[in-house]
Amino acid sequence: MTVTTSIEGRIAEELGVRERQVEAAVKLLDGGSTVPFIARYRKEATEMLDDAQLRTLEERLRYLRELEERRAAVLESVREQGKLDEALEARIRSADTKARLEDIYLPFKPKRRTKAQIAREAGLEPLAERLLADPSVEPAAAAAAFVDDARGVADTAAALEGARAVLTERFSEDADLIGEVRERMWERGRLAAKVREGKEEAGAKFADYFDFSEPFTQLPSHRVLAMFRGEKEEVLDLTLEPEEPSEVPGPSTYENMIARRFGVADRGRPADKWLADTVRWAWRTRILVRLGIDLRLRLRTAAEDEAVRVFAANLRDLLLAAPAGTRATLGLDPGFRTGVKVAVVDATGKVVATDTVYPHVPANKWDAALDTLARLAKEHAVELIAIGNGTASRETDKLAAELCARHPELKLTKVMVSEAGASVYSASAFASQELPGMDVSLRGAVSIARRLQDPLAELVKIDPKSIGVGQYQHDLSEVKLSRSLDAVVEDCVNGVGVDVNTASAPLLSRVSGVTSGLAENIVAHRDANGPFTSRRALKDVPRLGPKAYEQCAGFLRIRDGEDPLDASSVHPESYPVVRRMVKAAGTEVAALIGNTSVLRSLRPGDFVGESVGLPTVTDILRELEKPGRDPRPAFRTATFKEGVEKIGDLSPEMVLEGVVTNVAAFGAFVDIGVHQDGLVHVSAMSRTFVKDPRDVVKPGDVVRVKVLDVDIPRKRISLTLRLDDEAGAAAGRADGGHERPGGGGAGGRAPQQRQSGGRDRRGSVGGGGQRRQAPAPANSAMADALRKAGLLGKER
């Protein structure tokens, strides 16, 4: 970035858009507009920047403004020290990242007294300068002149030690050198892991990393986070290796880089060896240590960014999962000793009945439970049964199946529902307010039933981090994760729209422009005055001013209100445009809405004016054609195979139907009804290369899979989406103990591992601690080709 490049200009260059588009978006953001509002209702201003571009813009704007604040603080600090000249100021102003800025600032950063500072105070800097400038000087002879007991320099050895400290600090604080060395180390370095002695059994879930090494640039996020977690749990020792060990003795590549930078060379002069030793000392004690910290941070940051991206993408898919809709639902929160908690909610989500049944051990009141459930289903015209997928879920699913079989006249449909976060909701203050007087254990059954009816409306009541669709979420930056997940929830809620007369306060608080306090005011006003009959009535809500109304009105829906447009996503500011359309069509608003033939006969250009452009007119026509359309997919369910209830019931070659519960960087987890999700490794998803598993499947998708391998002791189930794959082909391919990414497993196997002798996990003979490239996965496209050519035997 040059000195003259503005923040807006830099963002525009990064996004590949015009600077005026970025300037318009920044102005709107600074004016209090939200990303959903800008993306939907200010397309003319930003010239069609979409929500993804705006989110990136918002994040980069935050980073670059923080960089500018830090730059100003650095300039002020150096100026106060009287060390700011034109050249240094230019370097500081040209720093385009926080890391580069800190590299430049390091020599001027106030610090505790260092050995170099003490040496300078003892008058030893001239000695360091002389030896560096003229290596023909004999070090001991030159140092003799600086021996001074009064200044703490007892002998020539002490003088040379002080001079070395001065040069070591100079070498390690050269911003250009450090930047160059850092990038080379990133490109050439590796992260290595070793198991700590005696931790093999306790840390078995990290077994894939007991003797492991892989280049920084090839490490996927889940492996980085897995290794850092293994280190945190004191199972693994991690080492950052600057590059592959060289078999040629002598200085490392990095020592040579330092030496070249400062003109150090071995030409047989008296001070050459001392200077070379100083370079080696600076590299090993200061530069390598500092860069090790930097690169660990860089690895973690990159891994966190990817993990947050995966979490956000999965959360988006879960929130936008198909809603079952307004159908009476019976929610079952499974349990053994404490019983199965039962809640019936009507079509609007209102709780109409609760109970507890004890069909499982130790009570075994199976028939009594069936009678109770049948009675409740009949009394309340239940259509759906939502079963939580936790402990005793498979047994409870069997109970529901028998209920459906015994009472076909009830026409019940059972669905397994993720209960992640239900216990968090049950114990929350909002649950106490929403379901006063209800036992905490029963609230979970209510949440399970409601999240089948409308996943988005129910899940927004729970902290996104508690929903459990992340990858090592407990290891991630709290601020970074929360900011990203909040943005996803905001985008999803506003993308679908909210019925202001039925929405809860948590759901309303995610609407553009609506704060938590304002959401509570909306609910309170609704409770006191009855349902809102128009969007205009929202202006009567205390503290809902003009700006908040502008931001939220288009996303709030009013069904059967005074104005049919209030049920659509058309913003009230555009109602005059619709009136002109109505006049042009010679009809009424109600008759125009949904009238495809008339709407398509209208020419969008006829309604463009000073305050509304073609993009907005086009959006209005599209919305009027299908008003209030829900972007979520149609509801459908998976059918688990009868007789397959636990992992022991599985066998290779089985083809089953299941539901994708989570997608990670290394594959997708699928619930096939046996309490333990199976893993479809990314290499078993398609015949073609898959860069991102989410390109193939998303959470909530119903899929057919084949069982490739079952490891009961380790609770690993390997699955494939390619139904013609051979069973056993993916044995051993599972990533890190089949850890659900939000949990505590070890992450994925690396493509390269060190072999410690004997036979490795893939059956190849190792030896001598050398690294080997792993063979192509047995179920990969390459393996298929080799097999067909007769060059690879079948997996056993």
KAVEN-V480997 format. One record per helix or strand of 3 or more residues. SS is the DSSP state (helix for helix, strand for strand). FROM is the first residue (numbers start at 1). LEN is the number of residues. If there is no record, write none. Layout:
ss->SS from->FROM len->LEN
ss->SS from->FROM len->LEN
This chain:
ss->helix from->7 len->9
ss->helix from->19 len->12
ss->helix from->35 len->7
ss->helix from->43 len->4
ss->helix from->51 len->30
ss->helix from->86 len->9
ss->helix from->98 len->11
ss->helix from->115 len->7
ss->helix from->125 len->9
ss->helix from->139 len->6
ss->helix from->149 len->3
ss->helix from->156 len->17
ss->helix from->175 len->14
ss->strand from->190 len->6
ss->helix from->204 len->6
ss->strand from->211 len->5
ss->helix from->216 len->3
ss->helix from->221 len->12
ss->strand from->236 len->6
ss->helix from->253 len->9
ss->helix from->272 len->48
ss->strand from->329 len->5
ss->strand from->340 len->6
ss->strand from->351 len->7
ss->helix from->366 len->14
ss->strand from->384 len->5
ss->helix from->393 len->14
ss->helix from->408 len->3
ss->strand from->413 len->5
ss->helix from->422 len->5
ss->helix from->429 len->6
ss->helix from->440 len->14
ss->helix from->455 len->5
ss->helix from->464 len->3
ss->helix from->473 len->3
ss->helix from->478 len->19
ss->helix from->505 len->4
ss->helix from->516 len->14
ss->helix from->535 len->6
ss->helix from->546 len->10
ss->helix from->564 len->4
ss->helix from->572 len->14
ss->helix from->589 len->4
ss->helix from->596 len->6
ss->helix from->604 len->4
ss->helix from->614 len->12
ss->helix from->647 len->3
ss->strand from->655 len->10
ss->strand from->667 len->5
ss->strand from->678 len->4
ss->helix from->682 len->3
ss->helix from->693 len->3
ss->strand from->702 len->10
ss->strand from->716 len->5
ss->strand from->752 len->3
ss->strand from->771 len->3
ss->helix from->781 len->8
